Amino acid sequence: MERSIGCAIDARDQVHGVLEFDCYRAPVYCSRIGAAGFCANLGAMALENARLHDKIQREVQMLRRLIQAAQQMGDGQLSAESITELEASVGWDEINRLSQAFAQMARQVIEREEALPPKSTRVGDRH
């Protein structure tokens, strides 16, 4: 006689699936149910860890882009394409908001620099 135990794989109060165990020996003891629940919890933790790892990798990538843009701006080499890329950041977390704010600031700096009159010649070069 085959019996099965099903345990929900839930992480962060969200069910991601069911882990099902087939038991060929009757009866199904509480110790087996406990072991099945433990395995399901391990699966849930693995899913949550993978989700957090992906999130951290995306945040690290965005921070690297911001650092690179700040260095380019400091060197006077930040391109309009880089600014547009930063402005296109989507999301509501702090890093995305920082990226969007930095892009707005960089665009304003470049617009102001472009509006300045051309550099005048040095005093000694006048004729």
C-alpha positions as CSV (number, residue, x, y, z in Angstrom):
1,M,0.0,0.0,0.0
2,E,1.4,3.3,-1.0
3,R,0.9,6.5,1.0
4,S,2.3,9.9,0.4
5,I,3.1,12.9,2.5
6,G,2.8,16.4,1.0
7,C,4.5,19.4,2.6
8,A,4.1,23.0,1.4
9,I,7.3,24.8,0.3
10,D,6.6,28.2,1.6
11,A,9.0,31.1,1.9
12,R,8.0,34.6,3.2
13,D,4.4,33.5,3.6
14,Q,4.1,32.5,-0.1
15,V,3.7,28.9,-1.2
16,H,6.1,28.0,-4.0
17,G,5.1,24.4,-4.4
18,V,4.6,21.1,-2.6
19,L,7.2,18.5,-1.8
20,E,5.6,15.1,-2.0
21,F,7.1,11.9,-0.5
22,D,5.8,8.5,-1.3
23,C,5.9,6.1,1.6
24,Y,5.7,2.4,0.8
25,R,5.7,1.2,4.4
26,A,2.6,1.6,6.4
27,P,1.8,3.3,8.7
28,V,3.2,6.8,8.1
29,Y,4.9,7.8,11.4
30,C,5.1,11.2,12.9
31,S,8.9,11.1,12.6
32,R,8.5,10.7,8.8
33,I,6.1,13.6,8.6
34,G,8.6,15.7,10.6
35,A,11.5,14.8,8.3
36,A,9.3,15.6,5.3
37,G,8.5,19.0,6.8
38,F,12.2,19.6,7.5
39,C,13.1,18.9,3.9
40,A,10.3,21.2,2.7
41,N,11.7,24.0,4.9
42,L,15.2,23.4,3.6
43,G,13.8,23.8,0.0
44,A,12.0,27.0,1.0
45,M,15.2,28.4,2.5
46,A,17.1,27.5,-0.7
47,L,14.5,29.4,-2.8
48,E,14.7,32.4,-0.5
49,N,18.5,32.4,-0.6
50,A,18.5,32.3,-4.4
51,R,16.0,35.2,-4.5
52,L,18.1,37.3,-2.2
53,H,21.3,36.4,-4.0
54,D,19.8,37.6,-7.3
55,K,18.6,40.8,-5.7
56,I,22.0,41.5,-4.2
57,Q,23.7,40.9,-7.6
58,R,21.4,43.4,-9.3
59,E,22.1,46.0,-6.5
60,V,25.8,45.5,-6.8
61,Q,25.6,45.9,-10.6
62,M,23.6,49.2,-10.2
63,L,26.1,50.5,-7.5
64,R,29.0,49.8,-9.9
65,R,27.2,51.7,-12.6
66,L,26.7,54.6,-10.2
67,I,30.3,54.6,-9.1
68,Q,31.5,54.5,-12.7
69,A,29.1,57.4,-13.7
70,A,30.3,59.4,-10.7
71,Q,33.9,58.9,-11.8
72,Q,33.1,59.8,-15.4
73,M,31.3,62.9,-14.2
74,G,34.3,63.9,-12.1
75,D,36.5,63.5,-15.1
76,G,34.1,65.5,-17.3
77,Q,33.4,62.4,-19.5
78,L,29.9,61.4,-18.5
79,S,27.9,60.8,-21.7
80,A,24.3,61.6,-22.4
81,E,23.7,57.9,-23.1
82,S,25.0,57.0,-19.6
83,I,22.7,59.6,-18.1
84,T,19.7,58.2,-20.0
85,E,20.6,54.7,-18.9
86,L,20.6,55.8,-15.2
87,E,17.3,57.7,-15.6
88,A,15.8,54.5,-17.0
89,S,16.4,52.7,-13.7
90,V,13.1,51.1,-12.6
91,G,12.1,50.2,-9.0
92,W,11.4,51.9,-5.8
93,D,14.3,50.8,-3.6
94,E,17.0,53.2,-2.5
95,I,19.5,52.3,-5.1
96,N,17.1,53.0,-8.0
97,R,16.0,56.3,-6.5
98,L,19.7,57.2,-6.0
99,S,20.4,56.3,-9.6
100,Q,17.5,58.4,-10.9
101,A,18.5,61.4,-8.7
102,F,22.1,61.2,-9.8
103,A,21.0,61.1,-13.4
104,Q,18.9,64.2,-13.0
105,M,21.7,66.0,-11.2
106,A,24.2,65.0,-13.9
107,R,21.9,66.2,-16.7
108,Q,21.4,69.6,-15.0
109,V,25.2,70.0,-14.6
110,I,25.8,69.2,-18.3
111,E,23.0,71.5,-19.4
112,R,24.4,74.3,-17.3
113,E,27.9,73.7,-18.7
114,E,26.6,73.8,-22.2
115,A,24.8,77.1,-21.5
116,L,28.0,78.8,-20.4
117,P,29.7,81.1,-22.8
118,P,32.9,79.7,-24.5
119,K,36.1,80.0,-22.5
120,S,37.7,83.4,-23.0
121,T,41.2,83.7,-24.1
122,R,44.0,84.3,-21.6
123,V,44.9,87.9,-20.9
124,G,48.3,87.6,-22.4
125,D,46.9,86.2,-25.7
126,R,44.8,89.2,-26.6
127,H,45.8,91.3,-29.5
